Amino acid sequence: MTAPASEPGNHERQSPSSACGKDCGSRRRRGILFGILGVALAALAVQYLRDPESFRWPEEDASEAFFAGGSGGGSHTKNTEKIIEKEGRRLLWAGADEAMHFDVTQTALKLERLHYGLGREAFPALIQPRFVTAKAASQWLPADARVLAVKIGDEHKVYPVALLIRHEVVNDVVGGQPVFAAYCILADLGAVYDRKLGGHTLTFGVSGYTYSEADIWSGLDAFVLWDRETESLWWPPSGVAVSGSLKDQSLRLLATNLWQQTTWGKVSAQNPNVLVLDQGQDFARPTNWARLPPELGRAASAGLNAIAPRWGQNP
């Protein structure tokens, strides 16, 4: 899969090649912030992998919730500008570039329940994933490591949870079928979804926000996703798009006979030729992408909400 070519009306965000002036300092601060965040997430991942049963995500202090943006940019600065009112629309902050904000004029979310707000491109949600052989993966992947495994036709791929903690979303094609694997460490929610909707293929990413509802998924915070083609927001615990032109459309789980939540030891024993998501991947975020018309939401069938199974309940 290659990055979509620019089309009329697409977002085009290009950094000038000349001296960046004040932007340099801002980028350096963001780089430091994301570096600290990466180290913290890595430490939590190690803690989680060592003892998943006792792992608990750190409690957030409601009085000092972290939202990117704000006035001072500190890691515990409350952002009073998370929601931006502009020309009769409500925009959700999603990056330093105003064009990145999400239109939440009509949304199913209670916006005060959104947490963090790191920016829509803060996590490397892969769009051209690289894989290695099972033999190579066994050098660093222990037998008891949790994985999402997909088998469609003759193609069998594995997405280790330890790597999905970093990427959260991996867009892929398996056996000719567009899919994406996703894992949220906060909710321990891992699943594989179908990327096709209404004859179109969607490309998913991480909004940088989490969200919770007391009566959904045990009230745990879980990531909010977005798709590049319509910039709709999706919340996996509810199984639907929660804003944008695809609002109320179903987040389509891949047929459960094609994927499973399992361990590397079980998968590698069954198929020694399986391909495994490689370590250390990142990519240059696209500056523009193909957009789909708003009519897609009306043309697609909403269907049933696709709720991921709890870990271990998938066949």
C-alpha positions as CSV (number, residue, x, y, z in Angstrom):
1,M,0.0,0.0,0.0
2,T,1.4,3.4,-1.0
3,A,0.5,6.8,0.4
4,P,-2.5,8.2,-1.5
5,A,-1.7,10.9,-4.1
6,S,-2.9,14.4,-3.5
7,E,-6.3,15.3,-4.9
8,P,-8.1,18.6,-5.1
9,G,-9.5,19.7,-1.8
10,N,-7.1,17.4,0.1
11,H,-5.2,18.6,3.2
12,E,-1.7,19.7,2.2
13,R,0.6,20.4,5.2
14,Q,4.2,21.0,4.2
15,S,7.0,22.3,6.4
16,P,9.1,25.1,4.7
17,S,12.7,24.1,4.0
18,S,13.9,27.5,5.2
19,A,14.7,28.3,8.8
20,C,11.7,27.4,11.0
21,G,12.1,30.3,13.5
22,K,9.8,30.0,16.5
23,D,8.4,26.6,15.2
24,C,11.7,25.0,15.9
25,G,11.4,25.5,19.7
26,S,7.9,24.2,19.6
27,R,8.9,21.1,17.7
28,R,11.8,20.5,20.1
29,R,9.5,20.7,23.1
30,R,7.0,18.3,21.4
31,G,9.9,16.0,20.6
32,I,11.0,15.9,24.2
33,L,7.5,15.4,25.4
34,F,6.9,12.5,23.1
35,G,10.3,11.0,24.0
36,I,9.3,11.1,27.7
37,L,5.9,9.6,26.8
38,G,7.6,6.8,24.8
39,V,9.9,5.9,27.7
40,A,6.9,5.9,30.1
41,L,4.9,3.7,27.8
42,A,7.8,1.3,27.3
43,A,8.1,0.9,31.1
44,L,4.4,0.3,31.4
45,A,4.6,-2.3,28.6
46,V,7.4,-4.2,30.4
47,Q,5.4,-4.1,33.6
48,Y,2.3,-5.3,31.7
49,L,4.1,-8.2,29.9
50,R,5.7,-9.4,33.1
51,D,2.4,-9.6,35.0
52,P,-0.7,-8.8,32.9
53,E,-3.1,-9.9,35.7
54,S,-1.9,-7.3,38.2
55,F,-1.2,-4.5,35.8
56,R,-3.1,-1.3,36.4
57,W,-2.9,1.9,34.3
58,P,-1.9,4.9,36.5
59,E,-4.9,6.8,37.8
60,E,-5.4,10.2,36.2
61,D,-5.8,13.2,38.5
62,A,-9.0,14.8,37.2
63,S,-7.8,18.2,38.4
64,E,-4.7,18.0,36.2
65,A,-5.8,16.0,33.2
66,F,-3.3,16.2,30.3
67,F,-4.6,17.6,27.1
68,A,-2.2,18.7,24.3
69,G,-2.5,22.3,23.4
70,G,-3.4,24.5,26.3
71,S,-1.6,27.7,27.3
72,G,1.7,26.4,28.7
73,G,2.3,23.1,26.9
74,G,3.4,21.4,30.2
75,S,2.7,17.7,30.5
76,H,0.1,18.4,33.2
77,T,-1.5,21.5,31.7
78,K,-5.2,21.4,31.6
79,N,-6.3,22.4,28.0
80,T,-9.3,24.7,28.1
81,E,-9.0,24.9,24.3
82,K,-9.7,21.2,23.6
83,I,-13.0,22.2,21.9
84,I,-12.7,25.0,19.4
85,E,-15.8,26.9,18.2
86,K,-15.4,28.1,14.7
87,E,-17.9,29.3,12.1
88,G,-20.7,27.4,13.7
89,R,-18.7,24.2,14.0
90,R,-17.2,22.4,17.0
91,L,-13.6,21.2,16.4
92,L,-11.6,18.8,18.6
93,W,-8.0,19.8,18.9
94,A,-5.8,17.2,17.2
95,G,-2.5,18.9,16.4
96,A,-0.5,22.1,16.0
97,D,-1.8,22.5,12.5
98,E,-5.4,23.7,12.6
99,A,-6.3,21.5,9.6
100,M,-5.8,18.5,11.8
101,H,-8.7,19.2,14.2
102,F,-11.6,16.8,14.1
103,D,-15.1,18.1,13.4
104,V,-17.3,17.0,16.3
105,T,-20.2,19.3,15.7
106,Q,-22.3,16.2,15.7
107,T,-20.9,13.4,17.9
108,A,-22.1,10.6,20.1
109,L,-19.3,11.3,22.7
110,K,-19.6,13.3,25.9
111,L,-16.7,15.6,25.1
112,E,-15.8,16.2,28.7
113,R,-14.9,12.5,29.0
114,L,-12.1,12.7,26.4
115,H,-8.6,12.4,27.9
116,Y,-5.0,13.1,26.9
117,G,-5.2,14.6,23.4
118,L,-1.6,13.9,22.1
119,G,-2.4,14.7,18.5
120,R,-3.6,12.5,15.6
121,E,-0.1,11.6,14.4
122,A,1.6,11.1,17.7
123,F,1.5,7.3,17.5
124,P,3.0,5.4,14.5
125,A,-0.2,3.6,13.3
126,L,1.4,1.7,10.5
127,I,0.2,1.9,6.9
128,Q,3.0,-0.2,5.2
129,P,3.9,-2.7,7.9
130,R,7.1,-4.8,7.6
131,F,7.2,-8.5,8.6
132,V,9.8,-11.1,9.4
133,T,9.9,-14.9,9.3
134,A,8.8,-17.0,12.3
135,K,12.4,-18.1,12.8
136,A,13.7,-14.6,13.0
137,A,10.8,-13.5,15.3
138,S,11.5,-16.4,17.7
139,Q,14.9,-14.8,18.5
140,W,13.0,-12.0,20.4
141,L,9.4,-13.2,20.8
142,P,8.9,-15.5,23.8
143,A,6.5,-18.5,23.5
144,D,4.0,-17.0,26.0
145,A,3.9,-13.6,24.3
146,R,0.3,-12.5,23.6
147,V,-0.4,-12.0,19.9
148,L,-3.3,-11.3,17.5
149,A,-3.1,-13.9,14.7
150,V,-4.9,-13.7,11.3
151,K,-5.2,-16.4,8.7
152,I,-7.0,-15.7,5.4
153,G,-6.5,-18.2,2.6
154,D,-2.9,-19.2,2.5
155,E,-1.6,-16.1,4.3
156,H,-1.0,-16.2,8.0
157,K,0.2,-13.1,10.0
158,V,0.9,-12.3,13.6
159,Y,0.8,-9.0,15.4
160,P,2.5,-9.2,18.9
161,V,0.8,-7.2,21.6
162,A,4.1,-5.9,22.8
163,L,4.5,-4.1,19.4
164,L,0.9,-3.1,19.2
165,I,1.3,-1.2,22.5
166,R,3.6,1.1,20.5
167,H,1.6,1.3,17.2
168,E,-1.9,0.7,18.6
169,V,-3.1,0.3,15.0
170,V,-1.6,-1.7,12.0
171,N,-3.3,-1.3,8.7
172,D,-2.5,-4.4,6.5
173,V,-3.7,-6.7,3.7
174,V,-3.9,-10.4,4.5
175,G,-5.0,-12.9,1.8
176,G,-6.0,-10.0,-0.4
177,Q,-8.4,-8.6,2.3
178,P,-7.7,-5.2,3.9
179,V,-7.7,-5.4,7.7
180,F,-6.3,-3.6,10.7
181,A,-5.1,-5.0,13.9
182,A,-5.6,-2.9,17.0
183,Y,-4.7,-3.0,20.7
184,C,-5.3,-0.6,23.6
185,I,-3.3,-1.2,26.7
186,L,-5.7,0.8,28.9
187,A,-8.7,-1.4,28.2
188,D,-6.8,-4.6,27.3
189,L,-8.8,-4.4,24.1
190,G,-7.3,-6.3,21.1
191,A,-9.0,-7.2,17.9
192,V,-8.7,-7.4,14.1
193,Y,-11.1,-5.5,12.0
194,D,-12.3,-5.4,8.3
195,R,-11.2,-2.1,6.6
196,K,-13.8,-2.3,3.8
197,L,-16.9,-0.2,4.1
198,G,-19.4,0.5,1.3
199,G,-16.9,-0.7,-1.4
200,H,-14.1,1.5,-0.1
201,T,-11.0,0.8,2.0
202,L,-10.5,2.9,5.1
203,T,-7.1,3.6,6.7
204,F,-7.2,3.9,10.5
205,G,-5.0,5.8,12.9
206,V,-5.0,6.9,16.6
207,S,-6.6,10.2,17.4
208,G,-4.4,10.7,20.5
209,Y,-7.5,10.7,22.8
210,T,-9.0,8.1,25.0
211,Y,-12.6,8.0,26.2
212,S,-14.7,6.1,28.8
213,E,-18.4,5.5,29.6
214,A,-19.3,3.9,33.0
215,D,-21.6,1.3,31.5
216,I,-19.4,0.3,28.5
217,W,-16.4,-2.0,28.6
218,S,-16.3,-1.9,32.4
219,G,-15.9,1.8,32.4
220,L,-12.3,1.5,31.2
221,D,-10.6,4.2,29.1
222,A,-10.0,3.1,25.5
223,F,-8.4,4.7,22.5
224,V,-10.4,6.8,20.0
225,L,-9.5,6.0,16.4
226,W,-10.0,8.0,13.2
227,D,-9.9,7.1,9.5
228,R,-7.9,9.1,6.9
229,E,-10.5,8.9,4.2
230,T,-13.4,10.7,6.0
231,E,-11.7,11.8,9.3
232,S,-14.5,10.3,11.2
233,L,-13.8,9.3,14.8
234,W,-14.4,5.7,16.0
235,W,-14.6,4.3,19.5
236,P,-14.0,0.5,19.5
237,P,-15.8,-0.3,22.8
238,S,-19.0,1.0,21.3
239,G,-18.3,-0.6,17.9
240,V,-19.3,2.5,15.8
241,A,-18.1,5.7,14.4
242,V,-18.9,8.5,16.9
243,S,-18.5,11.6,14.7
244,G,-17.9,12.7,11.1
245,S,-19.7,11.6,7.9
246,L,-19.6,8.0,9.0
247,K,-21.2,8.6,12.4
248,D,-23.1,5.5,13.5
249,Q,-21.5,3.2,10.9
250,S,-20.4,-0.1,12.4
251,L,-16.7,-0.8,13.1
252,R,-16.5,-4.1,11.3
253,L,-14.9,-6.9,13.1
254,L,-13.1,-9.4,10.9
255,A,-15.0,-12.7,10.9
256,T,-14.0,-14.5,14.1
257,N,-13.0,-17.7,12.3
258,L,-10.2,-15.7,10.6
259,W,-8.4,-14.3,13.6
260,Q,-7.7,-15.1,17.2
261,Q,-6.2,-13.8,20.5
262,T,-3.6,-16.3,21.3
263,T,0.1,-16.8,22.1
264,W,3.2,-16.9,19.9
265,G,4.0,-20.5,21.0
266,K,0.6,-21.8,19.9
267,V,0.7,-20.0,16.6
268,S,4.3,-21.0,15.7
269,A,3.7,-24.6,16.6
270,Q,0.7,-24.7,14.2
271,N,2.3,-22.8,11.3
272,P,6.2,-22.4,11.3
273,N,5.8,-20.3,8.1
274,V,3.8,-17.6,9.7
275,L,4.9,-13.9,9.2
276,V,5.4,-11.7,12.2
277,L,5.2,-7.9,12.5
278,D,8.8,-6.6,12.7
279,Q,10.2,-4.5,15.5
280,G,11.4,-0.9,15.4
281,Q,9.0,0.5,12.7
282,D,8.0,4.1,12.1
283,F,7.1,6.0,9.0
284,A,6.8,9.5,7.6
285,R,3.2,10.6,8.2
286,P,1.5,11.5,4.9
287,T,1.0,15.3,4.3
288,N,-2.1,14.6,2.2
289,W,-4.4,11.7,1.4
290,A,-7.3,10.8,-0.8
291,R,-10.7,11.8,0.7
292,L,-14.0,10.0,0.3
293,P,-17.3,12.0,-0.2
294,P,-19.6,12.5,2.8
295,E,-22.2,10.5,0.8
296,L,-20.3,7.4,1.8
297,G,-21.9,7.5,5.2
298,R,-25.4,7.5,3.8
299,A,-24.6,4.8,1.2
300,A,-23.0,2.3,3.6
301,S,-25.1,0.0,5.8
302,A,-24.8,0.6,9.5
303,G,-25.4,-3.0,10.4
304,L,-24.8,-4.3,13.9
305,N,-22.2,-2.8,16.3
306,A,-19.1,-4.9,16.2
307,I,-17.9,-5.3,19.7
308,A,-14.5,-6.9,20.2
309,P,-14.4,-10.0,22.5
310,R,-12.6,-9.8,25.8
311,W,-9.1,-11.2,25.7
312,G,-9.2,-15.0,25.6
313,Q,-12.9,-15.2,24.6
314,N,-12.1,-15.2,20.9
315,P,-11.9,-18.8,19.5
